[in-house]
Amino acid sequence: MQCYKLSSLVSSMSDSDPLPSFSPDFLNLTPSVLLNTGARMPLLGLGTFQLRSPEDILQGVDSALSSGYRSFDTASVYRNETELGRALRELLPKHGLSREDIFITSKLGPKDQGTKAREGALRSLELLDVEYIDLYLIHWPGTQGLGVGDLRNSKNRAQSWAELEELHAQGRLRAIGVSNYTHGHLKELLEVCRVKPAVLQVEFHPCLAQGELRQLCREKGVCFQAYSSLGTGSLLQDPMVVQVAKGCGQSPAQVLLRWAVQQGVPILPKSSHPSRVAENGRVFDFVLNPEDMKRLGNMESGKKYCWDPSQVV
Ligand SMILES: NC(=O)c1ccc[n+]([C@@H]2O[C@H](COP(=O)([O-])OP(=O)(O)OC[C@H]3O[C@@H](n4cnc5c(N)ncnc54)[C@H](OP(=O)(O)O)[C@@H]3O)[C@@H](O)[C@H]2O)c1
């Protein structure tokens, strides 16, 4: 097994997903994808689920900015929007950056689906203390308090989308999208929306390659984004992942993250350790060879480490 270096990276990118077209800051190792809004989203973002205390957020954001991350993923249910906003205001000047240099994603909580969607999104803007959010996602197809089989779930997410479309038109949400939507949920939205979703954020790793969903995104110009690329940490000990990592002299985390970005899929690794944040950011200076990509692809089993939205009507 062998890893290719940077020079062969561009030609190795899959042409099946929205292509990461390399922006001028490529040399700073922050390649990006072009969204259907015309904006760019960095391929690498810091996940912040379970980073809660101001100290943890500050440390995480500081090490991420030092390591070239320019994108940050939060959500109203993570209850850290205030801390993330504060950390960015404090740290951006230190890193010679401004608001326009970074990309913030947040998400509408299931309790705010439907009539409360506008209020929920405005609350995220207020807690982050920003004029605009780069990407705002409906976090989950269901509504808190309704059973998964309740038909009001569908009505509520349609209403949420209409509210987000208005805030998008007003420039407060620069791009809008969805998360944890199945093939059915996404098709339903694509049939009624005025603004097409820019992004679908779902669980994605070698055991869950989401082929059908990725195909739909490709056809409709929706950027497919990965969460839990490390299988929430569980895949780091997988024998195949460890074997590939040994063979190419990278860590298991880097192999799993590289497997996604090499297919043009944006990633959001989370770590509360600065050294791991840095390690997870070093995925643009090597390439997995086709044989290793295939071996990792063969791990597909449909295994989910996170949520399963398939029962939500
Ligand atoms: N839209 C959604 O519904 C949704 C759902 C899940 C996640 N997400 C987003 O995606 C982000 C990432 O997903 P995730 O947090 O579920 O899981 P993940 O990134 O797959 O894995 C995180 C786990 O791996 C460990 N880890 C990270 N880097 C490591 C490394 N280099 N070496 C060893 N261990 C490492 C972390 O531990 P330490 O922290 O101790 O390093 C943590 O336990 C979230 O933070 C969130 O922003 C979105």
The ligand as a Tripos MOL2 file, in Angstrom:
@<TRIPOS>MOLECULE
LIG
   48    52     1     0     0
SMALL
NO_CHARGES

@<TRIPOS>ATOM
      1 N1        -26.5030   17.0840   11.6880 N.am      1 LIG1
      2 C1        -26.4630   16.1650   12.6340 C.2       1 LIG1
      3 O1        -27.4860   15.5990   13.0550 O.2       1 LIG1
      4 C2        -25.1420   15.7880   13.2170 C.ar      1 LIG1
      5 C3        -25.0230   14.6010   13.9500 C.ar      1 LIG1
      6 C4        -23.7820   14.2670   14.4600 C.ar      1 LIG1
      7 C5        -22.7040   15.0940   14.2640 C.ar      1 LIG1
      8 N2        -22.8380   16.2700   13.5690 N.ar      1 LIG1
      9 C6        -21.7050   17.2080   13.3830 C.3       1 LIG1
     10 O2        -20.5650   16.4720   12.9820 O.3       1 LIG1
     11 C7        -19.5430   16.6230   13.9580 C.3       1 LIG1
     12 C8        -18.7000   15.3690   14.0480 C.3       1 LIG1
     13 O3        -19.4620   14.2400   14.3630 O.3       1 LIG1
     14 P1        -19.3300   13.4650   15.7340 P.3       1 LIG1
     15 O4        -18.9040   14.4210   16.8000 O.co2     1 LIG1
     16 O5        -20.5990   12.7250   15.9210 O.co2     1 LIG1
     17 O6        -18.2670   12.3510   15.4940 O.3       1 LIG1
     18 P2        -16.8380   12.1580   14.7960 P.3       1 LIG1
     19 O7        -16.2220   13.4100   14.3530 O.co2     1 LIG1
     20 O8        -17.0470   11.0300   13.8590 O.co2     1 LIG1
     21 O9        -16.0050   11.5740   16.0270 O.3       1 LIG1
     22 C9        -15.7460   12.3220   17.1850 C.3       1 LIG1
     23 C10       -15.1030   11.3890   18.2090 C.3       1 LIG1
     24 O10       -13.8350   10.9320   17.7310 O.3       1 LIG1
     25 C11       -12.7810   11.3180   18.6200 C.3       1 LIG1
     26 N3        -11.6740   11.7950   17.7890 N.ar      1 LIG1
     27 C12       -11.6980   12.8650   16.9400 C.ar      1 LIG1
     28 N4        -10.5220   12.9700   16.2920 N.ar      1 LIG1
     29 C13        -9.7330   11.9660   16.7520 C.ar      1 LIG1
     30 C14        -8.4120   11.5670   16.4650 C.ar      1 LIG1
     31 N5         -7.6590   12.2070   15.5770 N.pl3     1 LIG1
     32 N6         -7.9030   10.4980   17.1350 N.ar      1 LIG1
     33 C15        -8.6520    9.8160   18.0260 C.ar      1 LIG1
     34 N7         -9.9230   10.1550   18.3400 N.ar      1 LIG1
     35 C16       -10.4490   11.2210   17.6990 C.ar      1 LIG1
     36 C17       -13.3630   12.4090   19.4980 C.3       1 LIG1
     37 O11       -12.8380   12.3150   20.8060 O.3       1 LIG1
     38 P3        -12.1220   13.5720   21.5170 P.3       1 LIG1
     39 O12       -13.0840   14.7230   21.4530 O.co2     1 LIG1
     40 O13       -11.8780   13.0540   22.8960 O.co2     1 LIG1
     41 O14       -10.8640   13.8020   20.7340 O.co2     1 LIG1
     42 C18       -14.8620   12.0760   19.5160 C.3       1 LIG1
     43 O15       -15.1290   11.1090   20.5280 O.3       1 LIG1
     44 C19       -20.2920   16.9770   15.2320 C.3       1 LIG1
     45 O16       -19.4650   17.5760   16.2070 O.3       1 LIG1
     46 C20       -21.3450   17.9000   14.6790 C.3       1 LIG1
     47 O17       -20.8280   19.1930   14.4420 O.3       1 LIG1
     48 C21       -24.0440   16.6080   13.0300 C.ar      1 LIG1
@<TRIPOS>BOND
     1     1     2 1
     2     2     3 2
     3     2     4 1
     4     4     5 ar
     5     4    48 ar
     6     5     6 ar
     7     6     7 ar
     8     7     8 ar
     9     8     9 1
    10     8    48 ar
    11     9    10 1
    12     9    46 1
    13    10    11 1
    14    11    12 1
    15    11    44 1
    16    12    13 1
    17    13    14 1
    18    14    15 2
    19    14    16 1
    20    14    17 1
    21    17    18 1
    22    18    19 2
    23    18    20 1
    24    18    21 1
    25    21    22 1
    26    22    23 1
    27    23    24 1
    28    23    42 1
    29    24    25 1
    30    25    26 1
    31    25    36 1
    32    26    27 ar
    33    26    35 ar
    34    27    28 ar
    35    28    29 ar
    36    29    30 ar
    37    29    35 ar
    38    30    31 1
    39    30    32 ar
    40    32    33 ar
    41    33    34 ar
    42    34    35 ar
    43    36    37 1
    44    36    42 1
    45    37    38 1
    46    38    39 2
    47    38    40 1
    48    38    41 1
    49    42    43 1
    50    44    45 1
    51    44    46 1
    52    46    47 1
@<TRIPOS>SUBSTRUCTURE
     1 LIG1         1 GROUP 0 **** ****
